[in-house]
Amino acid sequence: MNYRRFGRTDWKISEMGYGMWGLAGWTGSDIEEVNKSLDRSVELGCNFFDTAWGYGAGKSEEILGDLLKRHSDRRLYAATKIPPKNFKWPSKPDYTLEECFPASHIIEYTEKSLKNLKVEQIDLQQFHVWEDAWATHDEWKEAIQKLTQEGKVAHWGISVNRWEPENVLETLRTGLISSVQVIYNIFDQAPEDALFPLCKELDVAIIARVPFDEGTLTGTLTEETTFPADDWRSTYFVPENLKDSVHHAEALRPLIPAGMTMPEMALRFILSNPDVGTIIPGMRKIKNVEANMAASDGEGLMPALLQDLKNHRWDRTPTEWSQ
């Protein structure tokens, strides 16, 4: 496992982190298998775990809390997120700060996360949605400074809305945010335009989420793929999105190097960018943990392949199904 400096926090974070959404909010999760997968990731050197209160109403946080307890002899970093008060993902331009993150709500859910994680301090507390128009408001600033001064949160971050990587730039300039979590993968390259350069200038760490485009870049989806009604993916892979996603994934197959899988190529594309601090693929099975962690070996993709993959950039705009 390779490690990278995580922005101004100066933490040394495993470049392959662990995304914990699928452990509590998707169908097909088995807690015994989940715990074995988490333990295996720690054995392989993973030290960064990203969860949220919104993943199973605190259930995923509790799973992470148990992991931290089982491995109390290791320095593991816990990142979680405050849900918006209106519980709507993503936020929209007409939502007010009061509707999403009033001070009392920030404090209340930070206390809930502390309890679920069974810790006295959260390493990284993040806002689960965001609107850059809130950058100038004092209420959220005063709330996070209070929690930081009380020692309940070490650093603060923002998870940027899907396909809106620039909807955070002014907020980063406040100097109060240590990390930004953004969708970045072979298709979603827009963060490179303005977000990544500003993060580099301000020494803000970058967490790359959705490395497989919700599964598209695993190469396993077909136009006939369906998901159970209570699985979040059933609302994301609506027919028009599923068809386009499969088409874009199929166009990548001729580029996959011999002996490499599409998921591995997807991870190595991201790791080839030194601006990224860590990637947080979702993993529920040991075989996926082992495969993903193995990509952290310092071997990026060849320049010619990277350039070819740049041509597969797929710019999209938010829709009613892109929550």
Secondary structure as the mmCIF struct_conf table of DSSP 4:
data_model
#
loop_
_struct_conf.conf_type_id
_struct_conf.id
_struct_conf.beg_label_comp_id
_struct_conf.beg_label_asym_id
_struct_conf.beg_label_seq_id
_struct_conf.end_label_comp_id
_struct_conf.end_label_asym_id
_struct_conf.end_label_seq_id
STRN STRN1 TYR A 3 ARG A 5
HELX_RH_3T_P HELX_RH_3T_P1 GLY A 7 THR A 9
STRN STRN2 LYS A 12 SER A 14
BEND BEND1 GLU A 15 GLU A 15
STRN STRN3 MET A 16 MET A 16
STRN STRN4 TYR A 18 GLY A 19
HELX_RH_3T_P HELX_RH_3T_P2 TRP A 21 LEU A 23
TURN_TY1_P TURN_TY1_P1 ALA A 24 ALA A 24
BEND BEND2 GLY A 25 TRP A 26
TURN_TY1_P TURN_TY1_P2 THR A 27 GLY A 28
HELX_RH_AL_P HELX_RH_AL_P1 ILE A 31 GLU A 43
TURN_TY1_P TURN_TY1_P3 LEU A 44 GLY A 45
STRN STRN5 PHE A 48 ASP A 50
TURN_TY1_P TURN_TY1_P4 TRP A 53 GLY A 58
HELX_RH_AL_P HELX_RH_AL_P2 LYS A 59 ARG A 70
TURN_TY1_P TURN_TY1_P5 HIS A 71 ASP A 73
BEND BEND3 ARG A 74 ARG A 74
STRN STRN6 TYR A 77 ILE A 82
HELX_LH_PP_P HELX_LH_PP_P1 PRO A 83 PRO A 84
TURN_TY1_P TURN_TY1_P6 LYS A 85 ASN A 86
BEND BEND4 TRP A 89 PRO A 90
TURN_TY1_P TURN_TY1_P7 PRO A 93 ASP A 94
HELX_RH_AL_P HELX_RH_AL_P3 LEU A 97 CYS A 100
HELX_RH_AL_P HELX_RH_AL_P4 ALA A 103 LEU A 117
TURN_TY1_P TURN_TY1_P8 LYS A 118 LYS A 118
BEND BEND5 GLU A 120 GLN A 121
STRN STRN7 ILE A 122 PHE A 127
BEND BEND6 HIS A 128 VAL A 129
HELX_RH_3T_P HELX_RH_3T_P3 ASP A 132 THR A 136
HELX_RH_AL_P HELX_RH_AL_P5 ASP A 138 GLN A 149
TURN_TY1_P TURN_TY1_P9 GLU A 150 GLY A 151
BEND BEND7 LYS A 152 LYS A 152
STRN STRN8 VAL A 153 SER A 159
HELX_LH_PP_P HELX_LH_PP_P2 VAL A 160 ASN A 161
TURN_TY1_P TURN_TY1_P10 ARG A 162 TRP A 163
TURN_TY1_P TURN_TY1_P11 PRO A 165 VAL A 168
HELX_RH_AL_P HELX_RH_AL_P6 LEU A 169 LEU A 172
TURN_TY1_P TURN_TY1_P12 ARG A 173 THR A 174
BEND BEND8 GLY A 175 GLY A 175
STRN STRN9 SER A 179 ILE A 183
BEND BEND9 ASN A 185 PHE A 187
HELX_RH_3T_P HELX_RH_3T_P4 ALA A 190 GLU A 192
TURN_TY1_P TURN_TY1_P13 ASP A 193 ALA A 194
HELX_RH_AL_P HELX_RH_AL_P7 LEU A 195 LEU A 202
TURN_TY1_P TURN_TY1_P14 ASP A 203 ASP A 203
STRN STRN10 ALA A 205 ARG A 209
TURN_TY1_P TURN_TY1_P15 PRO A 211 PHE A 212
HELX_RH_3T_P HELX_RH_3T_P5 ASP A 213 THR A 218
TURN_TY1_P TURN_TY1_P16 GLY A 219 GLY A 219
TURN_TY1_P TURN_TY1_P17 GLU A 223 GLU A 224
TURN_TY1_P TURN_TY1_P18 ALA A 229 ASP A 230
BEND BEND10 ASP A 231 ASP A 231
TURN_TY1_P TURN_TY1_P19 TRP A 232 TRP A 232
HELX_RH_AL_P HELX_RH_AL_P8 ARG A 233 TYR A 236
BEND BEND11 PHE A 237 PHE A 237
HELX_RH_AL_P HELX_RH_AL_P9 PRO A 239 GLU A 250
TURN_TY1_P TURN_TY1_P20 ALA A 251 LEU A 252
HELX_RH_3T_P HELX_RH_3T_P6 ARG A 253 LEU A 255
BEND BEND12 ILE A 256 ILE A 256
HELX_LH_PP_P HELX_LH_PP_P3 PRO A 257 PRO A 257
TURN_TY1_P TURN_TY1_P21 ALA A 258 GLY A 259
HELX_RH_AL_P HELX_RH_AL_P10 MET A 262 LEU A 271
TURN_TY1_P TURN_TY1_P22 SER A 272 SER A 272
TURN_TY1_P TURN_TY1_P23 PRO A 274 ASP A 275
STRN STRN11 THR A 278 ILE A 279
STRN STRN12 GLY A 282 GLY A 282
BEND BEND13 LYS A 285 LYS A 285
HELX_RH_AL_P HELX_RH_AL_P11 ILE A 286 ALA A 294
TURN_TY1_P TURN_TY1_P24 ALA A 295 ALA A 295
BEND BEND14 ASP A 297 GLY A 298
HELX_RH_AL_P HELX_RH_AL_P12 PRO A 303 LYS A 310
TURN_TY1_P TURN_TY1_P25 ASN A 311 HIS A 312
TURN_TY1_P TURN_TY1_P26 GLU A 320 TRP A 321
#
